[in-house]
Each structure stands twice: as structure tokens, then as C-alpha cells.
């Protein structure tokens, strides 16, 4: 039961990735906010999530997994309620930042907790976790669309209620007797970026994430759909991303070196973004590009994070923390920048810039292949492969 409690909380946490997407136009209209201001909902969330990733391993290694999970859930409940009750876009932006802190604390601890609490072996626990991830990513935009049809405040209230249920379940059911804690130094994630292989991957991920979040956060505006239409569109995006991250990416990396997979899929993503630019005035064409983009993003997310785990001999929690902090900077910058470019030059330009950014990520990987040799030489264990899915998709 304690495993199911954490898995349920994971589903709700992953819903938060796409929950806001369907209500972005409604928020802009109701709060009289510009698209640039509205896109800052992603920026504040991602920026704080990324920075918080630098300290989550330090915190959880000292207070334990259960306490970290409960603190993260408490913050998400409090700040999602605050978002729902806000009367200005500035307030929602600020409260989304607090939500990002809670999400970082929760997500960074969830997989280890599920594996540690499972009685059926780590393999079964990982399958359960991956199922929770896929359901959450796919259902989030759909739930956001359904509740958003009633009011833009609906999705925020919905998250608060579901997370409150998850909090009670974990508080009552999760037990961590004899939990081993190995304190992590606060400076560890900062020092990790001095490793050349990790620095190359983090730089590539920064530019790649610009493409990711232009597709995710900007697309609701040129689509021109209502909340339900945007919800169904990104439901398809989420299903595609979950399938390729959990199943397709491991198949490819068993047949090809990881750097080769990245150098194959990243240019395809750039082509997809270019197609989105060309079809930006066709809602049907843009929907197709969004769903195909989800397929490609799922592969890159997982393979990039697998590469981070194998690039150095650092503890994997430390390596993933430092990498995530850098890549989220790209995600934080992309949404308002895309909205500004749209306002100045037209709806196609953000997608063109996103395609160029993804190509820069490809060049960084190509130039850094020499220092990335360990990435192609090692094979992940199943638990580590699941951890790659976790960090890759918890944006």
C-alpha cells in the first residue's frame, strides 16, 4: 500500500508538467496579461525547480525520504491553492515558483522511495513508477482542459485536492524503518559541472530544452483552440512522449551508441520544429507536429539523462542535480522569449529559433564526442535506466 501511495502521488506530480498548458490563453484573457507575462508561469516554475535541484540531494540525505516527500507535497498544495485564489498574473507567476520548489523536492525523492518500499523487487517497482509517469504526463493536459473549461482556476484547485489526498496517503502508509542516509555535501552539484563530459551534456541540454519548451509552452497560443482542444492536443503529446521515453529510447540505445542516437534524433526534432513554423497557420498541421515532437522529445530526454549518469564516476544523484539545474535554465528562458518573438515577428519565428537551438545542441554533442566516450561504453542497469526516465521527464 505504501508503494501505491507514492505511485499515486507521482501520477499527480507528473500531471503538473502539462496541466497549465490548456489554460494559458484563458489566464491571459481573464487576468488581462500579455502572452509574455503568461509564459512567465513556466519560467518561474522551471527556474526554481532547476535551482532547487542543486540542494535536494543535500536536504533528503539529512532529513530522510519521507520528510522530503511530505515537505514537497505541502509546498505544492499551498502554492497551487494560492495560484487558484490569485487575482493577478504577477501573483500566479510568484506562486508557480513556490510550486517548482515543492515539485523538485518531491520528484527527486520519488523513485528511490518506491524502489525502497517495494516488496516485489525493484523491477516491479520500476514498472509501476514508469506507468505512473506515463499516466501523469498524458492525463495532465487533458485534466487541465476539462477543468479549464469551467474556469482557469479549476486546474489549480484540482491539483491541490489530489495532492492533499496523496499527502494523507503517504503520511499514513509510508514507513521507512532503518533508512540509510549518506549525507551529500552542498557544494557537490556545483563542483560536478567542472567535469568536461558533464559540462558538454549540460550545455547541449540547455539549448535542447529551448526547443522542448517552445513546443510545449508556446504552442497553445498559435493553435487557437479552447481549453479542451489544447488539452486533447497535449494529451496526444504526452502519450507519445511517455511511450518513446519508456520503451523506444531503451531499444535504440541497445542497438546504437547513445551519442549516435542523440545525433540522429536531435536533427529530426529540428526538422519537426521547422515544419511547425511552416504550418503554424494550420491548426491540424501544428497538432501533428506537436505529437511527433512529443515522440522525439521522449527519446532525447531519456538518452540525455542516461548519458549524464554514465559520463562520470560521480554519485548519480549529484550528476543529475547539476545537469538538471543547467538544462532548466533553457526551459525557463524559452517561453517568454518565444512569446516576445511572436509579438515582434510573427508566430513562425519562435519555432525557427527553437529549431536553430536544437541544431546548436547537436553541434555541441558532435564536438564533444571525444570526452563523451564513457557514455557510449557503459550499459545502464534497469534501476538506473528508470532513473533516467525520471529525471528526463520531470521537467
Secondary structure per residue as TSV (DSSP state, phi and psi in degrees):
chain	resnum	aa	ss	phi	psi
A	1	X	-	360.0	-34.5
A	2	X	H	-68.6	-32.4
A	3	X	H	-65.6	-43.7
A	4	X	H	-64.3	-34.8
A	5	X	H	-62.4	-46.0
A	6	X	H	-68.3	-37.7
A	7	X	H	-63.1	-41.0
A	8	X	H	-62.2	-43.4
A	9	X	H	-61.9	-36.0
A	10	X	H	-63.2	-43.7
A	11	X	H	-55.5	-47.6
A	12	X	H	-66.9	-40.7
A	13	X	H	-62.0	-41.9
A	14	X	H	-72.4	-23.3
A	15	X	H	-58.9	-32.1
A	16	X	T	-63.2	-18.8
A	17	X	T	-61.6	-45.4
A	18	X	T	-113.6	5.9
A	19	X	T	-62.5	-37.3
A	20	X	T	-78.5	-23.3
A	21	X	G	-49.2	-52.2
A	22	X	G	-66.8	-19.0
A	23	X	G	-104.3	5.9
A	24	X	H	-58.6	-50.1
A	25	X	H	-61.7	-37.1
A	26	X	H	-66.2	-39.3
A	27	X	H	-63.8	-44.3
A	28	X	H	-58.8	-41.4
A	29	X	H	-73.5	-45.6
A	30	X	H	-69.9	-36.7
A	31	X	T	-99.8	8.2
A	32	X	T	52.6	49.9
A	33	X	-	-108.6	148.9
A	34	X	-	-75.4	160.2
A	35	X	H	-55.8	-37.3
A	36	X	H	-62.1	-45.5
A	37	X	H	-62.9	-41.3
A	38	X	H	-64.6	-38.9
A	39	X	H	-67.6	-18.1
A	40	X	H	-66.7	-12.7
A	41	X	H	-60.2	-37.0
A	42	X	H	-74.9	-40.4
A	43	X	H	-61.8	-49.0
A	44	X	H	-64.1	-40.5
A	45	X	H	-63.3	-48.8
A	46	X	H	-72.0	-38.1
A	47	X	H	-62.9	-47.0
A	48	X	H	-69.7	-38.5
A	49	X	H	-58.6	-47.1
A	50	X	H	-62.4	-47.6
A	51	X	H	-65.0	-38.0
A	52	X	H	-65.8	-29.9
A	53	X	H	-58.3	-24.1
A	54	X	H	-71.0	-19.4
A	55	X	H	-119.5	-4.6
A	56	X	H	-65.4	-39.4
A	57	X	H	-66.2	-36.1
A	58	X	H	-62.4	-44.0
A	59	X	H	-69.8	-51.8
A	60	X	H	-65.5	-29.1
A	61	X	H	-71.3	-13.1
A	62	X	H	-108.4	-36.1
A	63	X	H	-103.4	-10.2
A	64	X	-	95.4	162.4
A	65	X	H	-68.0	-46.0
A	66	X	H	-63.2	-45.1
A	67	X	H	-62.7	-39.4
A	68	X	H	-64.4	-43.7
A	69	X	H	-60.3	-46.2
A	70	X	H	-68.5	-37.7
A	71	X	H	-64.2	-43.9
A	72	X	H	-60.3	-44.7
A	73	X	H	-64.6	-40.0
A	74	X	H	-60.3	-43.4
A	75	X	H	-65.1	-41.4
A	76	X	H	-63.4	-44.4
A	77	X	H	-60.2	-48.4
A	78	X	H	-63.2	-44.8
A	79	X	H	-81.1	-27.8
A	80	X	H	-69.3	-37.3
A	81	X	H	-63.9	-42.0
A	82	X	H	-62.2	-39.4
A	83	X	H	-60.6	-44.7
A	84	X	H	-63.2	-31.0
A	85	X	T	-95.1	1.9
A	86	X	-	-72.2	152.4
A	87	X	S	-114.5	3.0
A	88	X	S	-145.2	155.4
A	89	X	H	-68.1	-31.5
A	90	X	H	-61.7	-39.6
A	91	X	H	-65.9	-43.6
A	92	X	H	-61.7	-41.0
A	93	X	H	-59.4	-45.8
A	94	X	H	-65.0	-42.1
A	95	X	H	-70.9	-29.6
A	96	X	H	-63.9	-30.2
A	97	X	H	-63.6	-44.1
A	98	X	H	-63.1	-36.9
A	99	X	H	-59.8	-41.0
A	100	X	H	-61.9	-37.6
A	101	X	H	-63.7	-45.6
A	102	X	H	-62.7	-40.6
A	103	X	H	-65.2	-39.1
A	104	X	H	-62.4	-43.4
A	105	X	H	-64.1	-41.3
A	106	X	H	-71.2	-53.2
A	107	X	H	-62.3	-38.0
A	108	X	H	-66.1	-15.9
A	109	X	H	-111.4	-15.8
A	110	X	H	-64.1	-49.3
A	111	X	H	-63.2	-46.3
A	112	X	H	-59.9	-35.3
A	113	X	H	-68.6	-43.4
A	114	X	H	-62.7	-45.7
A	115	X	H	-64.4	-41.5
A	116	X	H	-68.1	-30.0
A	117	X	H	-90.5	-14.5
A	118	X	-	-72.2	139.8
A	119	X	S	-100.9	-11.2
A	120	X	S	-96.1	15.9
A	121	X	-	95.3	158.3
A	122	X	H	-68.3	-31.2
A	123	X	H	-59.8	-48.6
A	124	X	H	-64.8	-37.6
A	125	X	H	-65.1	-39.5
A	126	X	H	-66.5	-41.3
A	127	X	H	-60.7	-42.3
A	128	X	H	-62.8	-43.4
A	129	X	H	-62.4	-45.6
A	130	X	H	-64.2	-35.1
A	131	X	H	-64.5	-41.4
A	132	X	H	-62.1	-41.9
A	133	X	H	-59.9	-49.8
A	134	X	H	-62.3	-43.7
A	135	X	H	-62.8	-44.6
A	136	X	H	-63.6	-46.2
A	137	X	H	-63.4	-38.4
A	138	X	H	-77.2	-41.1
A	139	X	H	-79.1	-27.6
A	140	X	H	-51.2	-55.2
A	141	X	H	-62.5	-34.6
A	142	X	H	-67.5	-44.7
A	143	X	H	-64.0	-40.7
A	144	X	H	-60.2	-38.7
A	145	X	H	-67.7	-43.8
A	146	X	H	-62.3	-50.8
A	147	X	H	-71.1	-30.9
A	148	X	H	-68.5	-23.1
A	149	X	H	-65.3	-28.6
A	150	X	H	-80.6	-50.8
A	151	X	-	-165.4	151.6
A	152	X	T	-65.1	-19.2
A	153	X	T	-77.9	-20.0
A	154	X	H	-54.8	-50.5
A	155	X	H	-59.3	-35.5
A	156	X	H	-67.6	-43.3
A	157	X	H	-62.4	-40.3
A	158	X	H	-60.4	-44.3
A	159	X	H	-62.4	-43.0
A	160	X	H	-60.0	-43.3
A	161	X	H	-66.1	-47.7
A	162	X	H	-64.5	-39.5
A	163	X	H	-69.9	-30.5
A	164	X	H	-64.9	-41.1
A	165	X	H	-62.0	-43.4
A	166	X	H	-63.0	-39.9
A	167	X	H	-60.1	-47.8
A	168	X	H	-61.9	-43.1
A	169	X	H	-61.5	-45.3
A	170	X	H	-69.5	-41.5
A	171	X	H	-61.0	-38.4
A	172	X	H	-84.8	-40.9
A	173	X	H	-96.8	-30.4
A	174	X	-	-80.7	125.4
A	175	X	-	-124.6	138.4
A	176	X	-	-129.2	60.5
A	177	X	T	-69.3	139.7
A	178	X	T	65.8	25.1
A	179	X	-	-63.2	129.4
A	180	X	-	-88.9	130.1
A	181	X	-	-119.7	124.9
A	182	X	-	-115.7	100.3
A	183	X	-	-55.5	134.8
A	184	X	-	-104.5	136.0
A	185	X	-	-69.6	144.4
A	186	X	T	-63.3	-31.3
A	187	X	T	-81.9	-8.7
A	188	X	H	-56.8	-49.2
A	189	X	H	-64.6	-31.5
A	190	X	H	-69.9	-42.7
A	191	X	H	-68.7	-27.0
A	192	X	H	-62.4	-31.8
A	193	X	T	-68.5	-8.6
A	194	X	T	-76.2	-12.4
A	195	X	S	-75.6	125.9
A	196	X	H	-56.6	-44.2
A	197	X	H	-63.7	-43.0
A	198	X	H	-67.6	-36.9
A	199	X	H	-63.9	-41.0
A	200	X	H	-62.7	-46.9
A	201	X	H	-65.7	-39.3
A	202	X	H	-65.6	-41.4
A	203	X	H	-63.8	-43.3
A	204	X	H	-62.8	-41.0
A	205	X	H	-66.7	-33.4
A	206	X	H	-59.2	-48.8
A	207	X	H	-72.4	-35.8
A	208	X	H	-62.6	-39.9
A	209	X	H	-67.6	-23.2
A	210	X	H	-61.7	-46.1
A	211	X	H	-61.6	-42.8
A	212	X	H	-56.3	-50.5
A	213	X	H	-85.5	-16.1
A	214	X	I	-66.2	-44.2
A	215	X	I	-64.9	-43.4
A	216	X	I	-77.3	-49.6
A	217	X	I	-91.5	-27.5
A	218	X	I	-89.5	-32.4
A	219	X	H	-56.8	-32.1
A	220	X	H	-56.2	-27.1
A	221	X	H	-74.6	-53.7
A	222	X	H	-69.4	-21.5
A	223	X	H	-59.6	-41.1
A	224	X	-	74.5	14.8
A	225	X	-	-85.4	166.0
A	226	X	-	-76.4	-179.9
A	227	X	H	-58.5	-40.7
A	228	X	H	-69.3	-39.2
A	229	X	H	-63.9	-42.5
A	230	X	H	-65.3	-38.7
A	231	X	H	-60.8	-45.5
A	232	X	H	-65.7	-38.5
A	233	X	H	-59.7	-48.6
A	234	X	H	-82.5	-11.9
A	235	X	H	-64.4	-45.2
A	236	X	H	-62.3	-41.3
A	237	X	H	-58.0	-46.3
A	238	X	H	-66.6	-40.9
A	239	X	H	-61.9	-45.3
A	240	X	H	-61.6	-44.6
A	241	X	H	-63.5	-43.9
A	242	X	H	-64.1	-42.8
A	243	X	H	-62.9	-46.9
A	244	X	I	-74.0	-32.7
A	245	X	I	-70.8	-37.3
A	246	X	I	-85.2	-36.7
A	247	X	I	-114.6	-44.9
A	248	X	I	-74.2	-43.6
A	249	X	H	-57.3	-47.0
A	250	X	H	-61.0	-34.8
A	251	X	H	-63.6	-45.2
A	252	X	H	-64.5	-42.3
A	253	X	H	-73.9	-17.8
A	254	X	H	-77.7	-17.8
A	255	X	H	-107.9	-18.8
A	256	X	S	-139.0	153.7
A	257	X	-	-60.6	148.6
A	258	X	H	-60.6	-41.8
A	259	X	H	-63.7	-33.5
A	260	X	H	-67.5	-39.2
A	261	X	H	-61.5	-44.6
A	262	X	H	-62.8	-42.1
A	263	X	H	-73.4	-15.1
A	264	X	H	-86.9	-46.7
A	265	X	H	-80.8	-36.5
A	266	X	H	-59.4	-46.1
A	267	X	H	-62.8	-33.8
A	268	X	H	-64.5	-37.0
A	269	X	H	-65.0	-39.9
A	270	X	H	-61.9	-40.1
A	271	X	H	-63.3	-41.3
A	272	X	H	-62.7	-41.2
A	273	X	H	-66.8	-36.6
A	274	X	H	-63.6	-41.7
A	275	X	H	-62.5	-38.2
A	276	X	H	-62.1	-38.8
A	277	X	H	-63.5	-40.4
A	278	X	H	-72.5	-28.4
A	279	X	T	-109.1	21.4
A	280	X	T	-63.0	-23.4
A	281	X	T	-89.5	-1.1
A	282	X	-	-111.3	104.6
A	283	X	H	-55.4	-41.5
A	284	X	H	-63.9	-44.0
A	285	X	H	-64.3	-38.8
A	286	X	H	-67.9	-36.6
A	287	X	H	-60.0	-45.2
A	288	X	H	-59.5	-44.0
A	289	X	H	-63.7	-37.3
A	290	X	H	-65.2	-44.8
A	291	X	H	-68.1	-43.5
A	292	X	H	-62.2	-40.2
A	293	X	H	-58.6	-40.0
A	294	X	H	-58.3	-40.9
A	295	X	H	-60.3	-45.5
A	296	X	H	-71.7	-38.3
A	297	X	H	-63.2	-39.0
A	298	X	H	-59.7	-41.0
A	299	X	H	-66.4	-49.4
A	300	X	H	-63.9	-42.2
A	301	X	H	-52.4	-52.7
A	302	X	H	-69.1	-44.0
A	303	X	H	-67.8	-40.0
A	304	X	H	-59.8	-43.5
A	305	X	H	-74.3	-36.0
A	306	X	H	-56.0	-42.9
A	307	X	H	-62.6	-40.7
A	308	X	H	-59.6	-40.8
A	309	X	H	-67.0	-27.0
A	310	X	H	-104.8	-1.8
A	311	X	H	-75.3	-25.7
A	312	X	S	-138.5	176.0
A	313	X	S	-96.9	14.7
A	314	X	S	-71.6	156.1
A	315	X	-	-55.9	138.4
A	316	X	H	-66.7	-29.5
A	317	X	H	-64.9	-35.7
A	318	X	H	-70.5	-46.6
A	319	X	H	-61.6	-45.1
A	320	X	H	-68.5	-31.8
A	321	X	H	-65.0	-47.9
A	322	X	H	-67.2	-40.7
A	323	X	H	-62.9	-45.3
A	324	X	H	-63.9	-37.6
A	325	X	H	-60.4	-41.3
A	326	X	H	-72.5	-44.9
A	327	X	H	-66.6	-32.9
A	328	X	H	-68.5	-19.8
A	329	X	H	-63.4	-40.6
A	330	X	H	-63.1	-43.1
A	331	X	H	-64.1	-35.6
A	332	X	H	-69.8	-36.0
A	333	X	H	-78.4	-30.5
A	334	X	H	-63.7	-48.7
A	335	X	H	-60.1	-51.4
A	336	X	H	-67.5	-32.6
A	337	X	H	-63.6	-41.4
A	338	X	H	-62.6	-43.2
A	339	X	H	-64.4	-38.2
A	340	X	H	-65.9	-43.4
A	341	X	H	-63.6	-38.3
A	342	X	H	-59.6	-47.2
A	343	X	H	-62.8	-37.8
A	344	X	H	-84.5	-38.3
A	345	X	H	-127.5	-9.2
A	346	X	-	115.7	163.0
A	347	X	H	-70.5	-20.9
A	348	X	H	-76.4	-28.7
A	349	X	H	-63.2	-41.3
A	350	X	H	-56.8	-39.4
A	351	X	H	-69.1	-36.6
A	352	X	H	-63.7	-43.0
A	353	X	H	-66.1	-37.3
A	354	X	H	-64.3	-42.0
A	355	X	H	-61.7	-42.5
A	356	X	H	-63.5	-38.8
A	357	X	H	-64.7	-40.4
A	358	X	H	-65.9	-36.8
A	359	X	H	-66.0	-35.2
A	360	X	H	-61.6	-41.3
A	361	X	H	-60.2	-38.9
A	362	X	H	-63.1	-44.1
A	363	X	H	-62.8	-40.3
A	364	X	H	-61.0	-43.8
A	365	X	H	-63.4	-43.2
A	366	X	H	-62.8	-44.5
A	367	X	H	-70.1	-24.7
A	368	X	T	-99.3	11.6
A	369	X	T	-60.6	-28.9
A	370	X	T	-65.2	-46.2
A	371	X	T	-77.4	-12.0
A	372	X	T	-93.7	10.5
A	373	X	H	-53.3	-41.7
A	374	X	H	-61.1	-25.8
A	375	X	H	-63.0	-36.7
A	376	X	H	-87.6	-11.3
A	377	X	H	-93.6	-15.6
A	378	X	-	-115.7	148.5
A	379	X	-	-110.4	131.9
A	380	X	-	-74.7	147.4
A	381	X	-	-76.7	160.0
A	382	X	H	-55.1	-40.3
A	383	X	H	-65.0	-38.4
A	384	X	H	-71.8	-33.3
A	385	X	H	-64.2	-40.6
A	386	X	H	-65.7	-36.3
A	387	X	H	-63.9	-33.3
A	388	X	H	-65.2	-40.2
A	389	X	H	-62.0	-41.7
A	390	X	H	-57.7	-58.3
A	391	X	H	-69.4	-34.4
A	392	X	H	-65.2	-37.0
A	393	X	H	-100.0	-4.7
A	394	X	-	-87.2	48.8
A	395	X	-	-81.5	360.0
